[in-house]
Amino acid sequence: MADPSPLPHELLVRVEAFAPNPGDLAALPGAPAGSIPGWDGAGVVLQAAADGAGPQVGDRVLFLGLGARGWAQHRAVPHATTAAAPSDAAWEHLATLPIPATSALRALRKLGSVLGRRILIVGATSAVGRIAVQLAAHSGAHVVAVARDESQHAELRRLGAHETHKALTSVTSRVHGAIDMIGGQHLVNAYALLEPGATVIALGHSSGADEHFPYGAFIADPTTSARSITSFFLGSETGLADEMAYLAADKDLQIGDVDTRAWTELATWIVQGAPRPSRRVVFRVDHADSYG
């Protein structure tokens, strides 16, 4: 593929690492032949944006772009979604942050102040859920983490969860807010756990199942009034560069174990079903035959 030609608001980045997201993989079957997938990653700025904004040549950066084209040696990415990264941060760490970490941070902020409040994280061992647990705990929340794999519960407690559950059915006290990565019946059950005025953020749909709310679920009384379900599209959010810079500089933020592979293994990994049993898979890009 030819190298990209950046628009005035875009930087040219030499991509060092990328971590495929579930959304990347879900979009593959409908991608036209010859297209370059990939939303986010990390690398070095080769060419600054012509409009003068954003990181400069030689800066280490992490980037996010829902226009894809991230699984490549070089990528043009808007400076509005590109953030300077610390010099001592590993490429593998930076590549895992853009979409998962900013999604977790934005979802938590939409719940308002969580200090001293019960916050439910459904799908807590996912990339987004793991970071949401940490950010909520750092913000003073009483974190209620739900994860099917009970062997991961000790790790979730180490990251800041106050309660861990295999299923929502064992959560007995109501919550001020919830972040749900699973969808289906999990979203229905999370909504039922909301206290008056509380919100659940629908942030994922990994269950692949429909949501069927029971009759009367949205009829309010004094104990259920003003509850809501909402969502957001990260590509429409503003200020993402500052938030990515903040997250990249947070030395306490833990992404968990990483399975680092050469990018030449990408196709084989996808054909195998993109297995990620317990670690985030990151691909390092080879520049041995790259020019420019």
Secondary structure, DSSP 8 states (H G I E B T S, - for coil): -------TTEEEEEEEEE---HHHHHHGGGS-TT-----EEEEEEEE--TTS-S--TT-EEEEE-TT---SSSEEEEEGGGEEE--TTS-HHHHHTSHHHHHHHHHHHHTT---TTSEEEEESTTSHHHHHHHHHHHHTT-EEEEE-S-GGGHHHHHHHT-SEEESSGGG--S-EEEEEESS-THHHHHHHHTEEEEEEEEE---TT-------TTTT---TTTTT-EEE---GGG-S-HHHHHHHHHH-TT-----EEEEEGGGHHHHHHTT---SSSEEEEE---TT---
